[in-house]
């Protein structure tokens, strides 16, 4: 059964850091592009960062220089390192894995940035 499971969310003060993980099972993870999205109530889900199967990365402008996406194909796991967090980063974060014909979502993990 294909599954993505996020972990690592939580509450942090502005300027703090969190590391999100996305553990994949049931898919050939190394062949999939992996992305992190986030969503706040009343707004559309937003692409935050993406890493291709070949390791190329892209970021939304608002997180460039603060967030780093990475992957460990041997562990079937993707990561999002988030530094210098701001209140506007507060959202539910979802990981996504896609190979062009199929896509899978995790259940989401809450990130709250507040003083």
FENNOR-V19771 format. One record per helix or strand of 2 or more residues. SS is the DSSP state (H for helix, E for strand). FROM is the first residue (numbers start at 1). TO is the last residue. If there is no record, write none. Layout:
BEGIN
SS;FROM;TO + SS;FROM;TO
END
This chain:
BEGIN
E;3;7 + E;10;12 + E;18;25 + H;29;31 + E;33;39 + E;46;51 + E;57;59 + H;61;63 + E;67;72 + H;73;75 + E;77;82 + H;87;89 + E;91;98 + E;103;105 + E;109;113
END
